[in-house]
């Protein structure tokens, strides 16, 4: 197993069905509880251990999920209210090194729970046509449909939860 991608990389091609979108929404809805379960009982020392050599600590992963999912939520809202907006990329590796990524994880766990509650309300309200709306990523040069972004972030939460659970298994 590649420790960087314990559940594999996100890959999806072809038409995205309503059933697939619903499954991805359920994945996003489940992230807060699965993340809380993954970190439950880890000591402060264990939270500061990297999940792999050269990787982030579980603490940084929790804060990263909050940062990343906030950005994705905003990208959804931009794409729903503007015509193919160019989104603002950010340096996630640099964000993970900022001082707030050393904070108590319960701050980000609460943020993730509230954010995902709002996000799922929005996601469940969208039509199939809404999911075809797009944003432009200036670094990749790609135009991304919201339905693809939905799948990516369903994977993203589970991907990082697996980093934490893989560390738990090593401990």
C-alpha positions in Angstrom: 0.0 0.0 0.0 1.2 3.5 -0.8 1.1 5.3 2.5 0.4 8.6 0.7 -2.8 7.1 -0.8 -4.1 4.5 1.6 -7.5 4.3 -0.2 -6.0 4.9 -3.7 -6.2 8.1 -5.7 -9.4 9.7 -6.8 -10.3 8.6 -10.3 -13.7 9.0 -12.0 -14.5 9.2 -15.7 -17.8 9.1 -17.5 -21.2 10.2 -16.6 -22.0 10.8 -13.0 -25.4 9.5 -12.0 -27.8 10.9 -9.4 -27.1 7.7 -7.3 -23.3 8.4 -7.4 -23.9 12.1 -6.4 -26.1 10.9 -3.5 -23.4 8.4 -2.4 -20.8 11.2 -2.5 -23.0 13.5 -0.5 -23.4 10.8 2.1 -19.6 10.4 2.3 -19.3 14.2 2.9 -22.0 14.1 5.5 -20.2 11.3 7.3 -16.8 12.9 7.5 -17.2 14.7 10.8 -18.3 11.6 12.7 -15.6 9.4 11.0 -12.9 11.9 11.7 -13.9 12.2 15.4 -13.8 8.4 15.7 -10.4 8.3 14.0 -8.8 10.7 16.5 -10.7 9.6 19.5 -8.4 8.6 22.4 -5.2 9.7 20.6 -2.9 11.5 23.0 -1.4 14.9 22.3 1.9 13.1 21.6 0.2 10.7 19.2 -1.6 13.6 17.4 1.8 15.1 16.7 3.2 12.0 15.1 3.4 12.0 11.3 1.2 9.3 9.6 4.2 8.5 7.4 7.8 9.6 7.1 7.8 13.1 5.7 4.0 13.4 6.1 1.8 15.6 8.2 0.9 14.8 11.8 -2.7 13.8 12.5 -3.2 17.2 14.1 -2.1 18.9 10.8 -4.4 16.5 8.9 -7.4 17.5 10.9 -6.7 21.2 10.5 -6.0 20.6 6.8 -9.4 19.0 6.3 -11.0 22.1 7.8 -9.0 24.4 5.5 -9.5 22.4 2.4 -13.2 21.8 2.8 -13.8 25.4 3.6 -12.1 26.3 0.3 -14.2 23.7 -1.5 -17.4 24.9 0.0 -16.6 28.5 -1.2 -15.7 27.1 -4.7 -19.2 25.5 -4.8 -20.8 28.8 -3.9 -18.7 30.8 -6.4 -19.6 28.3 -9.2 -23.3 28.5 -8.3 -23.4 32.3 -8.4 -20.9 33.2 -11.1 -20.2 31.9 -14.7 -17.2 29.6 -14.6 -15.3 31.7 -12.0 -11.5 31.4 -11.6 -10.9 30.1 -8.1 -8.1 31.2 -5.8 -5.6 28.3 -5.2 -3.7 28.2 -2.0 -0.5 26.5 -0.8 -1.9 23.8 1.5 1.6 22.7 2.6 2.3 26.2 3.8 -1.0 26.5 5.5 -0.3 23.2 7.4 2.9 24.9 8.7 1.1 28.0 10.1 0.8 28.2 13.9 -3.0 27.6 14.0 -2.2 24.1 12.7 -0.7 23.3 16.2 -4.0 24.3 17.9 -6.4 21.9 19.7 -8.0 19.7 17.1 -11.4 20.1 18.7 -11.5 23.6 17.2 -11.3 22.2 13.7 -13.5 19.2 14.5 -16.3 21.7 15.5 -15.7 23.8 12.4 -15.8 20.7 10.2 -19.0 19.5 11.8 -20.7 22.9 11.2 -19.2 23.3 7.8 -20.3 19.9 6.6 -23.8 20.5 7.9 -24.1 23.7 5.8 -22.4 22.1 2.8 -24.7 19.0 2.8 -27.8 21.3 3.0 -26.5 23.1 -0.1 -25.5 19.9 -1.9 -28.9 18.3 -1.3 -30.6 21.4 -2.8 -28.8 21.3 -6.1 -30.3 20.1 -9.3 -28.5 17.9 -11.9 -28.1 21.1 -13.9 -26.5 22.9 -11.0 -23.9 20.1 -10.7 -22.8 20.8 -14.3 -21.8 24.3 -13.3 -18.0 24.8 -13.3 -15.1 26.7 -12.0 -11.7 27.3 -13.5 -8.5 26.3 -11.6 -5.7 28.6 -12.8 -2.8 26.3 -11.8 -4.1 23.2 -13.6 -5.8 25.1 -16.3 -8.8 22.8 -15.9 -12.5 23.7 -15.9 -14.0 21.5 -13.1 -17.7 20.6 -12.9 -19.2 20.7 -9.5 -20.2 17.1 -9.7 -16.6 16.1 -10.2 -15.5 18.3 -7.3 -18.2 16.7 -5.2 -16.6 13.3 -5.8 -13.1 14.5 -5.2 -14.0 15.9 -1.8 -16.0 12.8 -0.8 -12.7 11.0 -1.5 -10.6 13.7 0.1 -12.2 13.4 3.5 -11.9 9.6 3.5 -8.4 9.8 2.2 -7.2 11.8 5.1 -9.2 9.9 7.6 -7.4 6.8 6.3 -4.1 8.6 7.0 -5.1 8.9 10.7 -6.4 5.4 10.9 -3.3 4.0 9.3 -1.2 5.7 12.0 -3.6 4.3 14.7 -3.0 0.8 13.3 0.8 1.3 13.5 0.5 2.4 17.1 
